[in-house]
Amino acid sequence: MSVDDSEPRARFEALFGRYHAPVRAYVVRRSAGVVVEDVVADTFLVAWRRLEDVPDLALPWLLGVARRVLADQRRAARRRRSLTERLLRESSPPGPWSPPVGLSAELTDALRVLTEREREALLLVAWDGLSPRDAAVVAGCSSSAFRVRLYRARERVAARLGIDQGTPNITERLA
C-alpha cells in the first residue's frame, strides 16, 4: 500500500465502521434475508468507488444508495422470474396428441405410438402432401434427418397396423 492509499482507506474504514450497522438495519427492514448482505456489500462498494462524492453527513447518502441497490435487486429478481416462467412455458412439451375427427381407432392407436417428430414427419408427407425435402424445411432439420424420421415412422405404423413391410407407401393409408 502506498502513502497515497492510506487516507482514502482510513476514511472508508471509518465510514464503514460507523455506518455499517445502520445501513444493514435499513436493508433488513426492507428486504428478504437472503439479499441483505449482498445489498449492504454493494452499498459500501459504491461508497468506496465514489468515496470523493460521499458527504460529511454520510448516512442519508448511504441509505439512498442502499435504496437504489434494493430497487436494482428487485428488478433483477422480477426479470429472472419472468424469464424462468417464459422458459418453462416455451420449453414445456406439448399436450397429448389429439387425432382429428373421423380417424379410425386403429390408425389413431398406430399414430399415438410415434414420437412427436416421427408423427410430424409422417403427417407432413401424408396429410399435407409435402415432399420429404419440403417437409424437412417445415420440421427444421436436414433432408437426411427428415428421411430417417419418416422411415422410422412408416416402419412403426406398418408394424402396428400389421401391414407387410414390403408395402411401398404406408402414407397412402393415412390420406
N, C-alpha and C positions, 0 to 999 in steps of 0.2 A: 504494500500500500504506500502510495506516495504522500507527501505532505499536503498536496492539494486535495486529496480524497478525504482527509481526516475531518475537515469542517462539515461538509455535507453529510458524511456518515454520522458524525456525532449529532447533528441536527435531526437526522432521520431517526436515529435510535431514541432520542429524547421524545420526538413526536410519537413514535410507536409505543414507547413505554407509558406515555401519558394518556394516549387516546385509544389504545387497543381495546381495553375493556368497554368503554362507552360505544365504540363503533360496533363491537361484537354484540353488545346488548341490543343496539338498534336493529341489527340484522336478524338476531334471534326472534325479536318481536314481529318481524315482517316476513319470515320465510320458513320453509321446511328445514328441518335439522340437517338434512344431507348436504345442503349447499352453503350452510353458514360459513364454514371455514374457507371455502373457495371464494366466497364473496368478500370476506374480510381480507384474505390474502390479495385478491385483485384490487381492492380498495387501497391497500398500502403499497401495492406495486405502482399504481397510478401516482400515489403521493411521492414515491421515490423518483419516478421518471419526471415528474413535474414539480420537484422539490422547490424550485425557484418561484413557482406560482402559489405555493401554499402560504396563506396569510398568517399573521401572528395569531389571530384567533382562529385556530385550525379546525376545531370541532365542527362548526357548521359546514365548512368546505368538505371535510372528510365524510360527513353524513350525506351531503349532496352527491359525492362520488359513489358512496355505497348505494344510495337510492338508484342511481343510473346503472350501476353494476347489477343490482337486483332486477331492474327492468330488462336489461340485456339477457339475464339468465332466464327470466320468464318467457321472453320472446323466443329464445333458443329452444326452451322446453316445448313451447307450443308448436314450433316448426318441426321438431323431432316427432312429436305425437302425430301431427298432421301427415308427415312423411310416412311414418310407420303405418298409420291407418290406410293411406293411399296404396302403399306397397302390399299390404295384406289384401286389400280389395282387388288390386290388379293381378296379384300372383295366386289368388285362390283358384283352385281348379273349378272348371265349370260344373254345373249341376249334372245330375244323371242325364244320359241321353234320352230324349223323348222321340219316339218314332212318329213319323207323320201318320195322319189318319188314313185308314184303308190299307195299311201294310199288313201282310199276313203275319200271324203269330210266329210261324216257323221262320220267316225271314227276319222278323224283329229279334227273335232269340239269337239268330246267327249274327246279326249286326251288333248286338249287345256284347258279345264276347270279344269283339275287336277293341284295340286301344283307340283312343281318340284320334290319333294320327292315321291309323290304318283305316278307320271308318271314314275319315275325311277324304283320304286318297280314293277309296272305292266310290264314295258318293260323288266326288267331283267328276270322276270319269263316267260313272253310270247315270247319275241323275242330271248333272249339269252339262254333260256331253263334251267335256273338255278333253283335249289330248293330254297324255301324260306330261308332255313338255309344258303346255299351258297351265295345267293343274299344279305343276311344281312351282310356278311363279306365284300362284294363289297361296299355296302352302308355305311359301317362303323357304324353299330348300332347293337343292340341286336336282336336276333331272334324274340323275342316277339314284339319289337317295329316295326320290319320289317313286321311282320304278320298283325299288326294293319294298317300300311300304305297300304299294299296290299289289305286288306279287304275294306278299305275306297275307294281306287282307283277302285276296282271292282264294288262296290256299285254305285259310281258316274257315271262310264262309263255305267253300265247297265241301270241306270235311264235315262241317256242322250240318249241312243240308244233305249230306250223303251223295253228292254229285261226283261222278267219275272225274279224277284229276286230269284226264285227257280232254275234258270239255274245253274247247278253245276259248270261250269268253263267258265267264261266270257273270259278268256285269249285265248280260242280256236278261238274266232272271230278275235283276233289280229294276229294270226300266219300266 
